[in-house]
């Protein structure tokens, strides 16, 4: 699958009602498996180029981030997620992000850089 390049994406931040992540794995293995399967499907159809879980705060509820191609794709991602459908997503919000490519001084290669509007750097 080829992901088309675009300048603006929608970034979704989700918080689950478990702490730590291992609790989610033990309490909801079917939801987790369905979440992973659905995320792969959305990635393959091109509306979910990137996603992942935050791993830095083990004593806080698990958080995830998904980069989608539009607001509509972001809402579809969240509202169809098994954790959302089963009431285990305690919070979610989205932000619009701009993808900028910066030329490095040492080569002609470009590196990706995300510029998020209205987003705390602590949330990253």
N, C-alpha and C positions, 0 to 999 in steps of 0.2 A: 504494500500500500504506500502510495506517495502522498505526503502531506504538502498541500499547497502553501506557499508563503503568503502571508498577509501582514498588514501593519497593526491591526487592532484585534485583540482577543478578549475574551471574558474569562476572568479568573474567579473560581468558586472556592471559598473556604468553608469547610464543614467541621463541626465538633460532634463527636459521638458521646453518648451517655454512659461511657465505661471509663474506668481508670484502674489500672493502666491498660495499654493495648492488649496485653495477654488476657485480660478479663473479657474483652470482646471476642478474642479467639476461642476462649473456653465456653462462654455463654451463648454465642451466636455463630457457630461454625457454618451453618447453612446460609445465614445471611451474608457472611463474609465470602463464601464460595460464590453465591449468586452475584454479589457486588463485583467480584473480580471478573466473573464471566461476562457480565453486562458491560463493564468498563472495557474489556477487550473488544466486544462487539462494536461499541461506540468508537473506539480507536480505529478499528478496521474500516468503519464507514466514513471516517475522516472528520467527525465532529469533536473528537476528544484527542488532540495531539499529544497531551502530556498530563500525567497525574502522579501523585505520590503522597505518602504519609509523613507527618512531622515526627521525628524521633528524639528530639532534644530534651523534652520535659517529661520524664517517666512518671512523675506524680500527678500530672494533669490529665484530663480526659484526652483521648486520642484525637488528633486533628489531621485533616487531609486537605490537599489543594488539587484542583483540576483546572486545566487550561482548556477552554472550549472555543469554538470558532464564532460563537454569537451568543447573545443574551438568551435567545430561544433554546439553543443547545444547552446552555448552562441550566436553565429551568428544567428542561427535559432530563438532564443528568441527575439533578437533585430529586425531583418529584417522582422519578421512577426508580430511585435507589432503594434497595431492600431495607436499609437502616432507616431511611425517611418513612417508608411505607409502614414499618413496624414501630414507629414512634421512638426509635433509639438515636435519632439525630437531634441533638438538643439545640443546635444553632447552625445556621448557614447564612452566608452573605456572599455577594459577588461584587467584583470591581472590574472596571475596564482597564486593560493594560495595552501599552503600545510597545511593539517589538522594534528595537532599533539595532542596527548593525554598526559597530564601531570598528574602524580600521586600526589595527595595532601598529605601533611605530616600528616594530622589528620585522614586519613582513607585510605582504599584500593580502594576507588572510583576513577575513572579517570574523569577529567574535560576536555572538548574540548577547544582548543586554536587555533586561526587562525594566521598563519604567512603569510603575504602578501609580495611578492617580488615586488619591484619597485612601491610602493604605499605610498603616503603621509598619515601620521596618521591623518592629518586634514580632509582628504576626508572621513574618517570613522566616 
